[in-house]
Amino acid sequence: MTPNSSAIASQGVFVTGTDTGVGKTVVAVALLQAAAGRGLRVVGMKPVAAGAERSASGRLVNEDVAALIQASNVQAPPELVNPYCFELAVAPHLAAESAGVTINLEHIQQAYGALASRAEHVVVEGAGGLLVPINDHADFADLVASLDLPVVLVVGIRLGCLNHALLTAAVIHQRGLRLAGWVANRIDPDMSAFDGNLRALESRITAPLIGVLPFAPERRATMTQFLRPELLAAGLGLSRRARGPR
């Protein structure tokens, strides 16, 4: 195990985003691949997935979950990797309501614990953003707090990203969570002033920028080479909670 991998292995991480469709799965897969490349036993988890198709066996299959499973080098039961999966592609609490299910945080905690006992590093991917409701009383920020995980924030670089990113960083700070690092994902290749927006975010988000991903029309393109895991390791090793935007 390398020095970097020992720091990364100290705990799992929770990947959230400024919005849906900003590349959370791409980053989660890249983090899994980077940790596996350092000799760690890794597994991905998506506690709640909304938007799935039925397989020939009748089981609901979500493409994000399938990508996480493929990037993991530890095999785990599907019900641990993805405790809640819904066919309807809407907000998780609405998908659960439509299915007659209530999403339970304790059930997710138990599944995470079972995964953590099998692997050295667990990458947990959220759905939508941190304030997306999970049930009538909790949102994804509550889930992060219950799992006691540091956060990796994926920022979709497009018009409006400054407000979205800084609001999310503020929520992370206000809710007592720790921002271990963030990733800039260029999802709009025609966006003007890309470098200027990146500088504005770097000067206002105190956690390390651990990667800048180029525009990639192929959603599942490998992005590991664009991440700097040593910066994430430094973020995970912080003894204090990262501050919000200045």
C-alpha positions in Angstrom: 0.0 0.0 0.0 1.4 3.4 -1.0 1.5 6.4 1.3 -1.4 8.0 -0.7 -3.5 4.9 -0.5 -3.2 4.6 3.2 -4.7 8.1 3.6 -7.4 7.3 1.1 -8.2 4.1 2.8 -8.8 5.8 6.1 -12.5 6.2 5.3 -15.0 6.2 2.5 -16.2 9.3 0.6 -19.6 10.6 -0.5 -19.8 12.0 -4.0 -22.4 14.7 -4.5 -23.0 17.2 -7.3 -24.3 20.7 -8.0 -27.2 19.2 -9.9 -28.3 16.0 -11.7 -26.3 15.1 -14.8 -23.1 16.8 -13.8 -20.9 13.7 -13.7 -21.2 12.2 -10.2 -21.0 8.6 -11.5 -18.1 9.5 -13.8 -16.2 10.9 -10.8 -17.2 8.0 -8.5 -16.0 5.5 -11.0 -12.7 7.4 -11.4 -12.2 7.5 -7.7 -12.8 3.7 -7.4 -10.4 3.1 -10.3 -7.7 5.3 -8.7 -8.0 3.6 -5.3 -8.0 0.2 -6.9 -4.9 1.2 -8.9 -3.1 1.8 -5.6 -3.9 -1.7 -4.4 -6.9 -1.0 -2.3 -10.0 -3.3 -2.0 -12.8 -0.9 -3.1 -16.5 -1.0 -3.6 -19.0 1.5 -4.9 -22.4 2.2 -3.4 -25.5 4.1 -4.6 -27.9 4.1 -1.7 -30.9 5.4 -3.8 -31.3 5.1 -7.5 -34.3 6.5 -9.4 -34.6 5.5 -13.1 -34.1 1.8 -13.8 -35.1 -0.9 -16.3 -36.1 -4.4 -15.5 -33.7 -7.2 -16.5 -34.8 -10.5 -17.9 -34.9 -11.8 -14.4 -37.3 -9.0 -13.4 -34.7 -7.2 -11.3 -34.5 -3.4 -11.6 -31.1 -2.3 -13.0 -29.9 1.3 -12.8 -27.0 2.2 -15.2 -25.1 4.3 -12.6 -25.2 1.3 -10.2 -24.0 -1.0 -12.9 -21.0 1.4 -13.6 -20.1 1.4 -9.9 -20.2 -2.4 -9.7 -18.0 -2.7 -12.8 -15.4 -0.3 -11.3 -15.4 -2.1 -7.9 -12.9 -4.9 -7.2 -14.9 -6.2 -4.3 -18.0 -8.2 -5.1 -21.0 -7.4 -2.9 -24.7 -8.3 -2.9 -26.8 -5.9 -5.1 -29.0 -5.0 -2.1 -26.0 -3.7 -0.3 -24.6 -1.7 -3.2 -28.0 -0.3 -4.0 -30.5 -0.7 -1.2 -33.2 1.3 -2.9 -33.9 1.2 -6.6 -36.9 2.6 -8.3 -38.2 2.4 -11.9 -39.5 6.0 -12.1 -36.9 8.6 -13.0 -38.0 11.3 -10.6 -36.8 12.7 -7.3 -36.0 9.8 -4.9 -38.7 10.5 -2.4 -41.3 10.8 -5.2 -40.1 7.6 -6.8 -40.3 5.8 -3.4 -43.8 7.2 -2.8 -44.9 5.9 -6.2 -43.5 2.5 -5.3 -45.2 2.5 -1.9 -41.8 2.5 -0.1 -40.3 4.8 2.6 -36.6 5.2 2.4 -35.0 4.5 5.7 -31.6 6.0 6.7 -30.9 3.2 9.2 -31.3 0.6 6.5 -28.8 2.5 4.3 -26.4 2.8 7.3 -26.5 -1.0 7.8 -25.8 -1.6 4.1 -22.9 0.8 4.2 -21.5 -0.9 7.3 -21.7 -4.3 5.6 -19.8 -2.9 2.6 -17.2 -1.2 4.8 -16.5 -4.6 6.4 -15.8 -6.1 3.0 -13.6 -3.3 1.5 -10.9 -0.9 2.5 -12.6 2.0 0.7 -16.2 2.7 -0.1 -17.2 5.4 -2.6 -20.8 6.4 -2.1 -22.7 8.3 -4.8 -25.7 10.4 -4.1 -28.6 11.4 -6.3 -29.1 14.9 -7.5 -27.7 17.3 -4.9 -27.3 17.4 -1.2 -30.7 19.0 -0.4 -32.7 16.5 -2.5 -35.3 14.9 -0.2 -34.9 11.2 0.7 -38.2 11.0 2.6 -40.6 13.4 4.4 -38.0 14.3 7.0 -34.5 13.8 5.6 -32.3 14.8 2.7 -29.0 13.6 1.3 -27.1 15.9 3.7 -28.7 14.0 6.5 -27.6 10.8 5.0 -24.0 12.0 4.7 -24.1 13.1 8.3 -25.4 9.7 9.4 -22.6 7.9 7.5 -20.1 10.4 8.8 -18.4 10.7 5.4 -16.3 13.5 3.9 -17.8 14.9 0.7 -16.4 15.2 -2.8 -18.3 17.8 -4.8 -18.7 17.5 -8.5 -19.3 20.9 -10.1 -20.8 20.8 -13.6 -19.1 23.8 -15.3 -21.8 25.6 -17.2 -23.6 28.9 -17.0 -24.9 29.2 -13.4 -22.2 27.0 -11.9 -20.8 29.6 -9.6 -24.0 30.0 -7.6 -24.7 26.3 -7.6 -21.3 25.4 -6.4 -21.0 28.1 -3.7 -24.5 27.4 -2.4 -23.6 23.7 -2.1 -20.3 24.4 -0.4 -22.2 26.7 2.0 -24.7 23.9 2.8 -21.8 21.5 3.5 -20.3 24.0 5.9 -23.6 24.9 7.6 -24.6 21.3 8.1 -21.3 20.5 9.8 -20.1 18.2 7.0 -16.5 18.1 5.6 -15.7 19.0 2.1 -12.6 16.9 1.2 -12.3 18.1 -2.4 -14.1 19.1 -5.5 -14.0 18.3 -9.2 -14.7 20.6 -12.1 -16.4 18.8 -14.9 -16.7 20.6 -18.2 -20.1 19.5 -19.3 -20.7 22.5 -21.7 -17.9 22.6 -24.3 -19.2 26.0 -25.6 -19.2 27.8 -22.2 -17.5 31.1 -22.3 -14.9 32.1 -19.8 -14.2 28.6 -18.5 -10.9 29.5 -17.0 -12.3 32.6 -15.3 -15.1 30.6 -13.7 -12.6 28.0 -12.5 -10.4 30.7 -10.9 -13.5 32.2 -9.2 -14.4 28.8 -7.7 -10.8 28.0 -6.7 -10.5 31.3 -4.8 -13.8 30.7 -2.9 -13.9 27.0 -2.2 -11.2 26.2 0.4 -11.1 22.4 -0.2 -8.6 21.2 -2.8 -9.5 21.0 -6.5 -8.7 17.4 -7.2 -9.4 17.3 -10.9 -10.6 19.1 -14.0 -12.4 16.9 -16.4 -12.6 17.7 -20.1 -15.8 17.6 -22.1 -16.4 13.9 -22.9 -19.5 13.1 -25.0 -19.1 9.5 -24.0 -20.5 9.5 -20.5 -18.5 6.5 -19.4 -15.1 7.7 -20.7 -12.3 6.9 -18.2 -11.4 10.0 -16.3 -8.9 8.6 -13.7 -5.9 10.3 -15.3 -7.5 13.7 -14.7 -7.8 13.3 -11.0 -5.1 14.0 -8.4 -5.7 11.5 -5.6 -2.9 12.9 -3.5 -4.9 16.1 -3.1 -7.9 14.1 -2.1 -5.8 12.2 0.4 -4.7 15.5 1.9 -8.3 16.6 2.1 -9.3 13.4 3.8 -6.5 13.9 6.3 -7.5 17.3 7.5 -8.0 17.4 11.2 -10.4 20.3 11.0 -13.6 20.6 9.1 -13.2 22.4 5.8 -14.7 25.9 5.8 -17.3 27.1 3.5 -16.9 29.7 0.8 -15.1 32.8 2.0 
